[in-house]
Every structure is written in structure tokens, then in C-alpha cells.
């Protein structure tokens, strides 16, 4: 998936406009990601936000309105 496509999906699915420049700077560790950007990226990539945060090894799939299963 290209940077442009990722940004378009993030914007469409979250409503937050994520620019290509912001995404590249986050990927290159030139700046931190805000919480709403992490959520936007998880929606765009179709993975659990906890996977992006390094809290789980399971990328899973969560969308808005879903909750993690209780153990």
C-alpha cells in the first residue's frame, strides 16, 4: 500500500486528514504519532490499534464500534 493510499484510507475511515508528509515523518521517527493518528492508521491498515502500539503480536482487526474480546 502506498503512502498516498494509506493516507486516503485513514482520512476516509477516521475523518482525520493524515498527510503524506506526516506519515513519512512518523515512519522515519522524525516525530511522534498522536493518539488520533494511531487510531486512523489502525483503521487504514485494518489492524488492532494495540498491535501498532506494540501491546500485542496479533494484528487482529478492529473497526470503530468494536471492542476487544474479554479473556
N, C-alpha and C positions, 0 to 999 in steps of 0.2 A: 504494500500500500504506500503510495507516495505521500509526502508531507502535505501537499495540497488536498489530496483526497481525505487524509486523516483530519485536517482542519475543517473541511467542509462537513464531514460526518459529525465531528464534535459540535459544530455550530448548529447543525440540523437537529441533533438529538438532545442537546442540553440547553440550547438557546444562548450559550455564551460564545462570543466570537473569539476563537483562538486563531491567532495569525501564524503564518508560516515562520516568521522571524522569531516569535515567542517559542514555538515548538522546537526550532533548531537550537535556540539558546538553552532551553531546558535540557535537550538531549546532549548538548556539548558541555553540560554542567557549568554554564556561564551565568545561570540564575536558577533560583528555586522555583518550583511549581506551587501555585496557590491551591488551596483545597478545592475550589470550584473547577480549576483546570485539571486536577487529578480525576475528579468525577467526570468531566467532559471527555477526557481521554479514555477512561474506562468504558464509557458508553460507545465511543467511536470505535474502539478496538474490540468491543464485545467481551471484555474480561472483568472479573470481580475487582473492585477498587482495592481490596485488601491484597490482591496479587501485585498491583503496581506499587503498593506501599511496602512490599516485602514481608507481609504478615502471614502469607500462605504460599505454598508451592503450587497450589491448584489454581489455574487461571479461571476456572469456572465461568459462569456467565450470569451477570445480574443486570437487570434493567431498572429504570425508575419504577417505584411501586412494589418491588420485590424485597423480601427480607431474607437474610441468611437462615438456613435451617438450624434448628436448635439441636445440640448434641444430645 
